[in-house]
């Protein structure tokens, strides 16, 4: 919603209102179309996180761009705690066990040491989402980005969740 308002305000300042309105509409249409492609099985809650190290993550709440896109895709954000600046401060991996039925979407990049150590991390491997192959690592997306980032995240998230439902 804020990204749409910013796009429209920028369009007005630049004398490009029609283009801004068209892009805002195209973004809403694309996300709605992607929502329609999600299998019913993908209706489980979703954590959207970035990993800081092999024991901690940042969770993106409903006030984030990622959280807004999840809602527009008809999905439930599994992170229900408060966030500030759209993400929770580093939280221990054990918090992901609070919603055992959730899928986990990890937004890249992964710190190099995490990529090496996560596969052998006992706590990580004990999480239901990990054991049941409900984790996907997404390509990088700027979580402070505007509508282009929202569209990119919607495409990546939809593809990952559709893959989990068929996997």
HUSUL-V754816 format. One record per residue. RES is the residue in one letter. BURIAL is # if it has 16 or more other ideal C-beta (glycine too) atoms within 10 Angstrom, else .. D_LAST is the distance of its C-alpha to the last C-alpha in Angstrom with 2 decimals. Layout:
BEGIN
res->RES burial->BURIAL d_last->D_LAST
res->RES burial->BURIAL d_last->D_LAST
END
This chain:
BEGIN
res->X burial->. d_last->32.99
res->X burial->. d_last->35.01
res->X burial-># d_last->33.48
res->X burial-># d_last->34.45
res->X burial->. d_last->37.94
res->X burial->. d_last->38.31
res->X burial-># d_last->37.33
res->X burial->. d_last->39.83
res->X burial->. d_last->42.51
res->X burial->. d_last->42.10
res->X burial-># d_last->42.31
res->X burial->. d_last->45.49
res->X burial->. d_last->47.06
res->X burial->. d_last->46.38
res->X burial->. d_last->47.56
res->X burial->. d_last->44.13
res->X burial->. d_last->43.38
res->X burial->. d_last->42.12
res->X burial->. d_last->39.61
res->X burial-># d_last->38.43
res->X burial->. d_last->38.09
res->X burial->. d_last->36.22
res->X burial-># d_last->33.73
res->X burial-># d_last->33.27
res->X burial->. d_last->32.73
res->X burial->. d_last->30.29
res->X burial-># d_last->28.25
res->X burial->. d_last->28.20
res->X burial->. d_last->27.34
res->X burial->. d_last->24.42
res->X burial-># d_last->22.91
res->X burial->. d_last->23.59
res->X burial->. d_last->21.97
res->X burial-># d_last->18.77
res->X burial->. d_last->18.92
res->X burial->. d_last->18.99
res->X burial->. d_last->15.78
res->X burial-># d_last->13.68
res->X burial->. d_last->12.03
res->X burial->. d_last->13.97
res->X burial->. d_last->11.21
res->X burial-># d_last->11.42
res->X burial->. d_last->15.03
res->X burial-># d_last->14.88
res->X burial-># d_last->17.33
res->X burial-># d_last->16.61
res->X burial-># d_last->18.62
res->X burial-># d_last->19.55
res->X burial-># d_last->21.32
res->X burial-># d_last->22.99
res->X burial-># d_last->23.77
res->X burial->. d_last->27.47
res->X burial->. d_last->27.46
res->X burial-># d_last->25.59
res->X burial-># d_last->26.85
res->X burial->. d_last->27.06
res->X burial-># d_last->25.27
res->X burial-># d_last->26.41
res->X burial-># d_last->24.77
res->X burial-># d_last->25.15
res->X burial-># d_last->26.69
res->X burial-># d_last->27.17
res->X burial-># d_last->30.23
res->X burial-># d_last->28.32
res->X burial-># d_last->27.21
res->X burial-># d_last->23.57
res->X burial-># d_last->24.36
res->X burial-># d_last->26.05
res->X burial-># d_last->23.18
res->X burial-># d_last->20.77
res->X burial->. d_last->23.44
res->X burial-># d_last->23.83
res->X burial-># d_last->20.13
res->X burial->. d_last->20.69
res->X burial-># d_last->18.89
res->X burial->. d_last->20.64
res->X burial-># d_last->21.48
res->X burial-># d_last->21.03
res->X burial-># d_last->24.02
res->X burial->. d_last->27.07
res->X burial->. d_last->29.75
res->X burial->. d_last->32.26
res->X burial-># d_last->31.80
res->X burial->. d_last->34.45
res->X burial->. d_last->34.12
res->X burial-># d_last->30.66
res->X burial-># d_last->29.18
res->X burial-># d_last->29.97
res->X burial->. d_last->31.92
res->X burial->. d_last->30.25
res->X burial-># d_last->28.80
res->X burial->. d_last->27.86
res->X burial-># d_last->24.25
res->X burial->. d_last->25.07
res->X burial-># d_last->25.15
res->X burial-># d_last->21.35
res->X burial->. d_last->21.57
res->X burial->. d_last->23.57
res->X burial-># d_last->20.59
res->X burial->. d_last->18.28
res->X burial->. d_last->15.88
res->X burial-># d_last->15.52
res->X burial-># d_last->12.94
res->X burial-># d_last->14.70
res->X burial-># d_last->15.26
res->X burial-># d_last->17.66
res->X burial-># d_last->20.03
res->X burial->. d_last->21.40
res->X burial->. d_last->23.64
res->X burial-># d_last->23.25
res->X burial->. d_last->26.61
res->X burial->. d_last->26.93
res->X burial->. d_last->27.66
res->X burial-># d_last->24.58
res->X burial->. d_last->22.30
res->X burial->. d_last->24.17
res->X burial->. d_last->24.57
res->X burial-># d_last->21.41
res->X burial->. d_last->19.50
res->X burial->. d_last->22.52
res->X burial->. d_last->23.24
res->X burial->. d_last->23.46
res->X burial->. d_last->23.30
res->X burial-># d_last->20.15
res->X burial->. d_last->18.43
res->X burial->. d_last->19.73
res->X burial-># d_last->18.01
res->X burial->. d_last->15.59
res->X burial-># d_last->13.16
res->X burial-># d_last->13.36
res->X burial->. d_last->13.18
res->X burial->. d_last->10.05
res->X burial->. d_last->8.17
res->X burial-># d_last->9.14
res->X burial-># d_last->11.33
res->X burial-># d_last->11.67
res->X burial-># d_last->14.96
res->X burial-># d_last->16.42
res->X burial->. d_last->19.31
res->X burial->. d_last->22.67
res->X burial-># d_last->23.87
res->X burial->. d_last->27.42
res->X burial-># d_last->27.30
res->X burial->. d_last->30.96
res->X burial->. d_last->30.36
res->X burial-># d_last->31.30
res->X burial-># d_last->29.74
res->X burial->. d_last->28.39
res->X burial-># d_last->26.40
res->X burial-># d_last->25.22
res->X burial-># d_last->24.00
res->X burial-># d_last->22.26
res->X burial-># d_last->20.52
res->X burial-># d_last->19.51
res->X burial-># d_last->17.95
res->X burial-># d_last->16.13
res->X burial-># d_last->14.96
res->X burial-># d_last->13.86
res->X burial->. d_last->11.85
res->X burial-># d_last->10.17
res->X burial-># d_last->9.60
res->X burial-># d_last->8.48
res->X burial->. d_last->5.75
res->X burial-># d_last->4.90
res->X burial-># d_last->5.66
res->X burial->. d_last->3.81
res->X burial->. d_last->0.00
END
